[in-house]
Amino acid sequence: MKLDVLVFAAHPDDAELSCGGTILSLVASGKKVGIVDLTRGEMGTRGTPEIRYQEAVTSGRILGLSVRENLAFDDVHFTNDQKHQLEVVKAIRKYQPDIILCNAIRDRHPDHAKASQLVVQANFMAGLKKVETKSKGVVQDFWRVKNLYHYIQTDWIQPDFVVDVSDHWEKRMEAVRAFKSQFFDPEGEQSNTLISSPEFINMLDARGIELGLSIRVKYGEGFTVDRNVGVSDLSSLL
């Protein structure tokens, strides 16, 4: 299946927390979007891989994803080496996206920056004809993605551009709340991690408002780029 946009995430819920509104906006415009989670999040304090898998399925339905899969890399212990790079190359060539969204260039969780670097490297390799990969025994065609953008996570990073997600914010937060094992629930398990605290959920809303205000809308999501963003029509800018 060819996708318009492929989102890579180190852990199930990374995409929802950082670019869920953008995904919803893309799907609403008729784009095919998929998520490839790199790990099952098995090293997380709360929940289990099985619970998080079911939560990811539920969230994927809310987001309207065309596909969601998990590469089952070892949480915390995966590395940016040839073995892992080639698995990501296979996914890129399988879905042939025009755009890739991936983890933040830096963040409090080391896996996020590591995943970012891994996807950037694999994205380059996916476009090299002499890097051979196979899917179901068949050699894959090389594929060159048009653009790769990094979403912003817990650490504040100055965005290079902000997407207006005002019309999709409530549904975005519904997708976040699908991960019940991870985030604040007044009737659930008491908070024992940063992301399961009510303050973290409040931060998400405040971050969305702050980024939205920066482009004079209600809610926004920010991204960084590895090269300059070009536009062909100045009137398309907010």
HELIX and SHEET records of a PDB file:
HELIX    1   1 ASP A   14  ALA A   28  1                                  15    
HELIX    2   2 PRO A   49  LEU A   63  1                                  15    
HELIX    3   3 GLN A   82  TYR A   95  1                                  14    
HELIX    4   4 PRO A  110  ALA A  126  1                                  17    
HELIX    5   5 SER A  166  HIS A  168  5                                   3    
HELIX    6   6 TRP A  169  ARG A  177  1                                   9    
HELIX    7   7 PRO A  198  SER A  214  1                                  17    
HELIX    8   8 LEU A  234  SER A  236  5                                   3    
SHEET    1   A 7 VAL A  67  PHE A  73  0                                        
SHEET    2   A 7 VAL A  33  THR A  39  1                                        
SHEET    3   A 7 VAL A   5  ALA A   9  1                                        
SHEET    4   A 7 ILE A  99  CYS A 102  1                                        
SHEET    5   A 7 ASN A 147  TYR A 151  1                                        
SHEET    6   A 7 GLY A 220  VAL A 225 -1                                        
SHEET    7   A 7 PHE A 161  ASP A 164 -1                                        
SHEET    1   B 2 LYS A 134  SER A 135  0                                        
SHEET    2   B 2 VAL A 138  VAL A 139 -1                                        
END                                                                             
